[in-house]
Amino acid sequence: MNPRRSPRPPLRLGAPLATALLLSACAQFGAPPPPAAAPVPPAAWSAPLPHDGRPGELARWWQQFDDPLLPALIDAAQAASPTLAAARSRIEQARATRTGAGAALGPTLDANANAARGRLDLAAPVATTTSAGLLAAWELDVFGAGRAGRDAAQARFDGAQAAWHEARVSVAAETASAYLALRACEAQLVPIEQDTRSRAETARLTDLAAKAGFQAPASAELARASAAQGHASLTQLRAQCAQGVTALVALTALPEPTLRARLAAATATLPQPAELGVAAVPAQVLAQRPDVYQAERELAAAAADAAQARAQRWPRVTLAGNVTPTRVSTGGVSTDGTLWSLGPLSVSVPLFDGGRRRADADAARARYDAAASSYAGALRTAVREVEDALITLQSTAARGDDARVAAEGFDRSYRAVESRYRGGLASLFELEDARRSALAAQSALIDLQRERVAAWIALYRALGGGWEAGAPVHAAPAAPASPRS
């Protein structure tokens, strides 16, 4: 009589098979991609640093201008900026994504309730069954896919906060530049208006002299043409200044009458900033730029995405369980009890997907390489912008004295020629030549002053506006950042 074979327990076959599949799957995958080597910033600035400068407190730099209207306009522009509103929306989206990624690491717990009444078979009486229970499930993050997703979400949240600060700095610099352009335009109006009146008076006197026979008719025509040209230039510049006002209205959302009333207090006066020292080496300066920090956080997120995509090719382990108190009532008799289970503990091993998971991992690695390239580009751009601002500051400082001497000399020469012309000792051609030289020198001096203040604004922006990693994002868009941007 042959002995009866007992069935082999399925776990004795299933466990070695699952282990073999697990090891074979793990052998296919290498380590996550290494972090990209960041480019090394230069050890020192090649451009000269601003002279007589103090280590600037960029956080309150706008208050150090001699113009109290400028900080108020910047606050209004930041409150009305759609760019800041969009940046704030991206922060909220990133915060929600971070919450979801963190929640995926923990177990889930659901509640359910059931009630049924009926006859299960012809011989059984009518029965009522009620139950209420808890269902739990947990995917064990054995290979780190969930942790990588959480790290990526956290990095993008940090980057979104930095982008908000970058938007604040950009709006502040854009508003200051628009305000500076308006004040420079108003300053240009002063010599243009004086020149236009002078041309008109010269034309009137020349016309009288021509009618009396003391001047040639051609001189009278030249004087009238010069007066008309001066009036046309004045009209064009006034239109340009009016456009500067509308640009500020668009940036700040202030009513135009209100803005014009506030602008009237300091017409034609360029705002002058406090001196700002740049004593830090480039590596320290780059740490103050929110756009560089954002690029670094995007690189970290791309690295985490690449790690998550690779981990998706590994087996997945899940655990489930439930607890369900139940009552069954039939024929006037009730039976109570609790049903529960722990498990199953399941392992899902990817065997064939047509190359989809490998393609996802390759795409994540390509995005990582792109993020590394963008980060390196952001570093180079940051160094270049600081260097450019320093070069412009040094150039404008070197040209300042020469421009003032030229403007004063050409103005004295024009006054002398004008006096000689009125005495009949100089020709109208000499007068017009001296007038053009004096006006060009005065205009060049105002442009140089505007260029220098614009370079300070550019340096403020290039240094990150006093931003520091971890600076809070306030709930109200109108509230100033801390530190102030």
C-alpha positions as CSV (number, residue, x, y, z in Angstrom):
1,M,0.0,0.0,0.0
2,N,1.5,3.3,-1.1
3,P,1.7,5.9,1.6
4,R,-0.6,8.8,1.0
5,R,1.2,11.9,0.0
6,S,0.5,15.0,2.0
7,P,0.2,18.2,0.0
8,R,3.2,20.5,0.1
9,P,2.6,23.7,2.0
10,P,2.4,26.5,-0.6
11,L,4.8,28.7,1.4
12,R,7.6,26.3,1.0
13,L,7.5,26.8,-2.7
14,G,6.3,30.4,-2.7
15,A,8.9,31.8,-0.4
16,P,12.0,30.6,-2.4
17,L,10.3,31.7,-5.6
18,A,9.5,35.2,-4.3
19,T,13.1,35.5,-2.9
20,A,14.6,34.5,-6.3
21,L,12.4,36.9,-8.1
22,L,13.3,39.6,-5.7
23,L,17.0,39.1,-6.0
24,S,16.8,38.9,-9.8
25,A,14.9,42.1,-9.9
26,C,17.3,43.9,-7.5
27,A,20.3,42.8,-9.6
28,Q,19.0,44.7,-12.6
29,F,19.3,48.1,-10.9
30,G,22.3,50.3,-10.0
31,A,22.7,53.1,-7.5
32,P,20.7,56.3,-7.9
33,P,22.4,59.0,-10.1
34,P,25.2,60.9,-8.3
35,P,24.6,64.6,-7.6
36,A,25.9,67.0,-10.2
37,A,29.1,68.8,-9.3
38,A,28.3,72.4,-8.9
39,P,30.6,74.9,-10.8
40,V,33.1,76.6,-8.5
41,P,32.5,80.4,-8.2
42,P,35.5,82.6,-8.7
43,A,37.5,83.4,-5.5
44,A,37.1,87.1,-5.9
45,W,35.3,89.7,-8.1
46,S,37.2,90.8,-11.1
47,A,35.4,94.2,-11.2
48,P,36.3,96.8,-8.6
49,L,34.1,97.0,-5.5
50,P,32.2,100.2,-4.7
51,H,34.3,102.7,-2.9
52,D,33.3,104.3,0.4
53,G,30.7,101.6,0.8
54,R,29.5,99.9,4.0
55,P,28.2,96.4,4.2
56,G,24.7,97.1,3.0
57,E,21.6,96.1,4.7
58,L,19.6,95.2,1.6
59,A,16.6,94.2,3.7
60,R,15.8,97.9,4.4
61,W,17.7,99.3,1.4
62,W,14.7,101.1,-0.2
63,Q,14.2,103.1,3.0
64,Q,17.8,104.4,2.7
65,F,16.9,106.3,-0.5
66,D,16.4,110.1,0.0
67,D,12.9,109.7,-1.6
68,P,10.1,108.5,0.8
69,L,7.7,108.0,-2.1
70,L,9.8,105.2,-3.6
71,P,9.3,102.6,-0.8
72,A,5.5,103.4,-0.9
73,L,5.3,102.8,-4.6
74,I,7.2,99.5,-4.2
75,D,4.8,98.3,-1.5
76,A,1.8,99.2,-3.7
77,A,3.4,97.4,-6.7
78,Q,4.0,94.2,-4.7
79,A,0.5,94.2,-3.4
80,A,-1.0,94.5,-6.9
81,S,1.5,92.3,-8.8
82,P,-0.1,89.3,-10.6
83,T,3.4,87.8,-10.7
84,L,3.4,87.6,-6.9
85,A,-0.1,86.3,-6.9
86,A,0.9,83.5,-9.2
87,A,4.0,82.7,-7.2
88,R,1.8,82.5,-4.0
89,S,-0.5,80.1,-5.8
90,R,2.5,77.9,-6.8
91,I,3.5,77.8,-3.1
92,E,0.1,76.5,-2.1
93,Q,0.2,73.9,-4.8
94,A,3.6,72.8,-3.7
95,R,2.5,72.7,-0.1
96,A,-0.5,70.4,-1.0
97,T,1.8,68.1,-3.1
98,R,4.2,67.9,-0.2
99,T,1.4,66.9,2.2
100,G,0.2,64.2,-0.2
101,A,3.7,62.8,-0.7
102,G,4.3,62.7,3.1
103,A,1.0,61.0,3.7
104,A,1.8,58.3,1.1
105,L,4.5,57.0,3.5
106,G,2.1,56.1,6.3
107,P,-0.8,53.7,6.5
108,T,-4.3,54.5,5.4
109,L,-7.4,53.8,7.6
110,D,-10.9,53.7,6.2
111,A,-14.2,53.0,8.0
112,N,-17.1,51.2,6.5
113,A,-20.6,50.2,7.6
114,N,-23.0,47.6,6.1
115,A,-26.6,46.5,6.8
116,A,-28.5,43.7,5.0
117,R,-31.8,41.9,5.5
118,G,-32.9,38.8,3.6
119,R,-33.1,35.0,3.4
120,L,-29.9,33.3,2.7
121,D,-31.5,30.0,1.6
122,L,-35.1,28.5,1.5
123,A,-34.7,26.7,4.8
124,A,-33.3,29.7,6.8
125,P,-35.4,32.4,8.4
126,V,-35.2,36.0,7.5
127,A,-32.0,37.5,8.9
128,T,-30.7,41.0,9.6
129,T,-26.9,41.5,9.4
130,T,-25.2,44.7,10.4
131,S,-21.5,45.5,10.6
132,A,-19.1,48.4,11.0
133,G,-15.4,48.2,10.8
134,L,-12.0,49.7,10.0
135,L,-9.9,48.8,7.0
136,A,-6.1,49.5,7.1
137,A,-3.6,49.3,4.3
138,W,0.1,50.2,4.2
139,E,2.6,50.0,1.5
140,L,6.0,49.5,3.1
141,D,8.6,51.8,1.5
142,V,11.3,49.1,1.4
143,F,13.2,50.6,-1.5
144,G,12.7,54.3,-0.8
145,A,10.3,55.3,-3.6
146,G,7.9,57.0,-1.2
147,R,10.7,58.8,0.6
148,A,12.2,60.0,-2.6
149,G,8.8,61.4,-3.7
150,R,8.5,63.2,-0.3
151,D,12.0,64.7,-0.7
152,A,11.2,65.9,-4.2
153,A,7.9,67.5,-3.0
154,Q,9.8,69.2,-0.1
155,A,12.5,70.5,-2.4
156,R,9.9,72.0,-4.8
157,F,8.1,73.6,-1.9
158,D,11.3,75.2,-0.8
159,G,11.9,76.3,-4.4
160,A,8.4,77.8,-4.7
161,Q,9.0,79.9,-1.6
162,A,12.3,81.2,-3.0
163,A,10.5,82.0,-6.3
164,W,8.1,84.1,-4.4
165,H,10.9,86.1,-2.9
166,E,12.6,86.4,-6.3
167,A,9.3,87.8,-7.6
168,R,9.2,90.4,-4.8
169,V,12.8,91.4,-5.6
170,S,12.0,91.7,-9.3
171,V,8.9,93.7,-8.8
172,A,10.7,96.1,-6.4
173,A,13.6,96.5,-8.9
174,E,11.1,97.0,-11.8
175,T,9.1,99.6,-9.9
176,A,12.3,101.5,-8.9
177,S,13.5,101.4,-12.5
178,A,10.2,102.8,-13.8
179,Y,10.2,105.5,-11.1
180,L,13.8,106.4,-11.9
181,A,13.0,106.7,-15.6
182,L,10.2,109.0,-14.9
183,R,12.3,111.3,-12.6
184,A,15.1,111.3,-15.2
185,C,12.6,112.3,-17.9
186,E,11.3,115.1,-15.7
187,A,14.9,116.2,-15.1
188,Q,15.5,116.2,-18.8
189,L,12.4,118.4,-19.3
190,V,14.0,121.3,-17.3
191,P,16.9,122.1,-19.7
192,I,14.6,121.3,-22.7
193,E,12.0,123.8,-21.6
194,Q,14.7,126.5,-21.0
195,D,16.2,125.8,-24.4
196,T,12.8,125.9,-26.1
197,R,12.0,129.3,-24.5
198,S,15.5,130.6,-25.5
199,R,15.0,129.4,-29.1
200,A,11.6,131.1,-29.3
201,E,13.1,134.4,-28.0
202,T,16.0,134.2,-30.4
203,A,13.6,133.6,-33.3
204,R,11.5,136.6,-32.2
205,L,14.5,138.9,-32.0
206,T,16.0,137.7,-35.2
207,D,12.7,138.2,-37.0
208,L,12.5,141.8,-35.8
209,A,16.1,142.4,-36.8
210,A,15.5,140.9,-40.3
211,K,12.4,143.1,-40.8
212,A,14.5,146.1,-39.8
213,G,17.2,145.1,-42.2
214,F,19.9,144.2,-39.6
215,Q,19.7,140.5,-40.3
216,A,19.4,138.4,-43.5
217,P,16.1,136.7,-44.1
218,A,17.9,133.4,-44.1
219,S,18.9,134.0,-40.5
220,A,15.3,134.6,-39.5
221,E,14.2,131.3,-41.2
222,L,17.0,129.5,-39.4
223,A,15.9,130.9,-36.1
224,R,12.2,129.9,-36.7
225,A,13.3,126.4,-37.8
226,S,15.4,126.0,-34.6
227,A,12.4,127.2,-32.4
228,A,10.1,124.7,-34.1
229,Q,12.6,121.9,-33.7
230,G,13.0,122.7,-30.0
231,H,9.2,122.8,-29.5
232,A,8.9,119.4,-31.2
233,S,11.5,117.9,-28.9
234,L,9.8,119.3,-25.9
235,T,6.4,117.8,-27.0
236,Q,8.0,114.4,-27.5
237,L,9.7,114.4,-24.1
238,R,6.5,115.4,-22.4
239,A,4.7,112.5,-24.0
240,Q,7.5,110.2,-22.8
241,C,7.1,111.5,-19.2
242,A,3.3,111.0,-19.4
243,Q,4.0,107.4,-20.5
244,G,6.2,107.0,-17.5
245,V,3.3,108.0,-15.2
246,T,1.0,105.4,-16.9
247,A,3.7,102.8,-16.4
248,L,3.7,103.4,-12.7
249,V,-0.1,103.4,-12.6
250,A,0.0,99.9,-14.2
251,L,2.6,98.7,-11.8
252,T,1.1,100.1,-8.6
253,A,-2.6,100.0,-9.4
254,L,-2.9,103.5,-7.9
255,P,-5.4,106.0,-9.4
256,E,-3.6,108.3,-11.8
257,P,-4.8,111.5,-10.1
258,T,-3.6,110.2,-6.7
259,L,-0.3,109.2,-8.2
260,R,0.3,112.5,-10.0
261,A,-0.5,114.4,-6.7
262,R,2.1,112.3,-4.9
263,L,4.7,112.7,-7.7
264,A,4.3,116.5,-7.7
265,A,6.1,116.8,-4.4
266,A,9.6,116.1,-5.9
267,T,9.4,116.7,-9.6
268,A,12.6,116.3,-11.7
269,T,14.6,115.0,-8.7
270,L,16.3,111.6,-9.2
271,P,16.3,109.3,-6.1
272,Q,19.7,108.8,-4.6
273,P,20.4,105.5,-2.7
274,A,22.8,105.0,0.2
275,E,26.2,103.6,-0.7
276,L,26.2,99.8,-0.7
277,G,29.4,97.9,0.0
278,V,30.1,94.5,-1.6
279,A,32.7,92.9,0.6
280,A,31.6,89.3,0.3
281,V,33.2,86.8,-2.0
282,P,31.1,85.4,-4.9
283,A,30.2,82.2,-3.2
284,Q,28.6,84.0,-0.2
285,V,26.8,86.5,-2.5
286,L,25.3,83.6,-4.5
287,A,23.8,82.2,-1.3
288,Q,21.7,85.5,-1.1
289,R,20.0,84.9,-4.4
290,P,16.6,83.2,-4.3
291,D,16.8,82.2,-8.0
292,V,20.0,80.3,-7.4
293,Y,18.5,78.7,-4.4
294,Q,15.4,77.7,-6.4
295,A,17.6,76.2,-9.1
296,E,19.5,74.2,-6.5
297,R,16.2,73.0,-5.0
298,E,14.9,72.0,-8.4
299,L,18.1,70.0,-8.9
300,A,17.5,68.2,-5.6
301,A,13.9,67.5,-6.6
302,A,15.1,66.1,-10.0
303,A,17.6,63.8,-8.2
304,A,14.8,62.6,-5.9
305,D,12.5,62.1,-8.9
306,A,15.3,60.0,-10.6
307,A,15.6,57.9,-7.4
308,Q,11.9,57.4,-7.2
309,A,11.6,56.3,-10.9
310,R,14.4,53.8,-10.4
311,A,12.8,52.5,-7.2
312,Q,9.5,51.9,-9.1
313,R,11.2,49.1,-10.9
314,W,11.8,47.2,-7.6
315,P,9.2,45.0,-5.9
316,R,6.4,46.6,-3.9
317,V,5.4,45.3,-0.4
318,T,1.9,46.0,1.0
319,L,0.2,45.0,4.2
320,A,-3.5,45.1,4.9
321,G,-5.9,44.3,7.8
322,N,-9.3,44.9,9.1
323,V,-11.4,44.8,12.3
324,T,-15.2,44.4,11.8
325,P,-17.7,44.1,14.7
326,T,-20.8,42.2,13.3
327,R,-24.3,41.4,14.5
328,V,-26.6,38.8,12.9
329,S,-30.3,38.8,14.0
330,T,-32.6,35.9,12.9
331,G,-35.7,34.4,14.4
332,G,-35.5,36.7,17.4
333,V,-31.9,35.5,18.2
334,S,-29.0,37.9,17.9
335,T,-25.4,36.9,17.6
336,D,-22.6,39.4,18.1
337,G,-18.9,39.0,17.3
338,T,-15.8,40.6,15.8
339,L,-14.2,39.6,12.6
340,W,-10.6,40.5,12.0
341,S,-7.7,39.8,9.8
342,L,-4.1,40.8,9.5
343,G,-2.9,40.5,6.0
344,P,-2.3,39.6,3.4
345,L,1.3,40.6,3.2
346,S,1.8,40.8,-0.5
347,V,4.9,41.3,-2.7
348,S,4.4,42.5,-6.2
349,V,7.5,41.9,-8.5
350,P,7.6,43.7,-11.9
351,L,8.4,41.2,-14.6
352,F,7.4,42.7,-17.9
353,D,6.0,46.1,-18.8
354,G,7.3,46.6,-22.3
355,G,10.1,48.8,-21.0
356,R,7.8,51.5,-19.5
357,R,9.5,51.6,-16.1
358,R,13.0,51.7,-17.6
359,A,11.9,54.5,-19.9
360,D,10.5,56.5,-16.9
361,A,13.8,56.1,-15.1
362,D,15.7,57.3,-18.2
363,A,13.4,60.3,-18.6
364,A,13.9,61.2,-14.9
365,R,17.6,61.0,-15.4
366,A,17.4,63.2,-18.4
367,R,15.4,65.8,-16.4
368,Y,18.0,65.6,-13.7
369,D,20.8,66.4,-16.2
370,A,18.7,69.3,-17.5
371,A,18.2,70.6,-14.0
372,A,22.0,70.3,-13.3
373,S,22.7,72.3,-16.5
374,S,20.1,75.0,-15.4
375,Y,21.7,75.2,-12.0
376,A,25.1,75.7,-13.4
377,G,23.7,78.4,-15.8
378,A,22.0,80.2,-12.8
379,L,25.4,80.3,-11.0
380,R,27.1,81.8,-14.0
381,T,24.4,84.3,-14.6
382,A,24.4,85.4,-11.0
383,V,28.2,86.1,-11.1
384,R,27.9,87.9,-14.4
385,E,25.1,90.2,-13.2
386,V,27.0,91.2,-10.0
387,E,30.1,91.8,-12.1
388,D,28.2,93.9,-14.7
389,A,26.6,96.1,-12.0
390,L,30.0,96.6,-10.3
391,I,31.6,97.5,-13.7
392,T,28.8,100.0,-14.4
393,L,29.2,101.6,-11.0
394,Q,32.9,102.0,-11.4
395,S,32.4,103.4,-14.9
396,T,29.8,106.0,-13.9
397,A,31.9,107.1,-10.9
398,A,34.9,107.6,-13.2
399,R,32.9,109.6,-15.7
400,G,31.0,111.7,-13.2
401,D,33.5,114.5,-12.8
402,D,34.2,114.8,-16.5
403,A,30.5,115.0,-17.3
404,R,30.0,117.8,-14.8
405,V,33.0,119.8,-16.0
406,A,31.7,119.4,-19.6
407,A,28.2,120.4,-18.8
408,E,29.4,123.5,-16.8
409,G,31.9,124.5,-19.5
410,F,29.5,124.2,-22.4
411,D,26.8,126.1,-20.5
412,R,29.3,129.0,-19.8
413,S,30.3,128.9,-23.5
414,Y,26.7,129.1,-24.6
415,R,26.0,132.0,-22.3
416,A,29.0,133.9,-23.7
417,V,28.1,133.2,-27.3
418,E,24.5,134.2,-26.6
419,S,25.6,137.5,-25.1
420,R,27.9,138.1,-28.1
421,Y,25.1,137.3,-30.5
422,R,22.8,139.8,-28.9
423,G,25.5,142.4,-29.3
424,G,26.0,141.6,-32.9
425,L,29.5,140.0,-32.4
426,A,28.5,136.4,-33.1
427,S,26.5,134.8,-35.9
428,L,23.3,132.7,-35.5
429,F,25.2,129.6,-36.6
430,E,27.7,130.0,-33.7
431,L,24.8,130.5,-31.3
432,E,23.0,127.3,-32.5
433,D,26.2,125.3,-32.4
434,A,26.9,126.4,-28.8
435,R,23.3,125.7,-27.9
436,R,23.4,122.2,-29.2
437,S,26.7,121.5,-27.3
438,A,25.3,122.8,-24.0
439,L,22.1,120.9,-24.3
440,A,23.8,117.7,-25.2
441,A,26.2,118.0,-22.3
442,Q,23.4,118.7,-19.8
443,S,21.4,115.7,-21.2
444,A,24.5,113.5,-20.9
445,L,25.0,114.5,-17.3
446,I,21.4,113.6,-16.4
447,D,21.7,110.3,-18.3
448,L,24.9,109.5,-16.4
449,Q,23.1,110.2,-13.0
450,R,20.3,107.9,-14.1
451,E,22.7,105.2,-15.2
452,R,24.5,105.3,-11.9
453,V,21.2,104.9,-9.8
454,A,20.1,102.2,-12.2
455,A,23.4,100.4,-11.6
456,W,22.7,100.5,-7.8
457,I,19.2,99.0,-8.5
458,A,20.8,96.3,-10.7
459,L,23.3,95.5,-7.9
460,Y,20.5,95.3,-5.4
461,R,18.7,92.8,-7.6
462,A,21.9,90.9,-8.5
463,L,22.7,90.4,-4.7
464,G,19.2,88.9,-4.2
465,G,17.6,91.8,-2.4
466,G,18.7,90.8,1.0
467,W,16.8,87.5,0.8
468,E,17.9,84.6,3.1
469,A,16.9,80.9,2.7
470,G,14.0,80.2,5.1
471,A,12.7,83.7,5.0
472,P,8.9,83.5,5.7
473,V,6.2,84.0,3.1
474,H,3.5,86.2,4.7
475,A,-0.2,85.4,4.2
476,A,-1.2,88.8,2.9
477,P,0.3,89.8,-0.4
478,A,0.6,93.5,0.7
479,A,2.7,92.6,3.7
480,P,6.4,93.2,3.4
481,A,8.7,90.2,3.4
482,S,10.9,89.6,6.4
483,P,13.6,90.6,5.7
484,R,12.2,93.3,3.4
485,S,12.8,92.6,-0.3
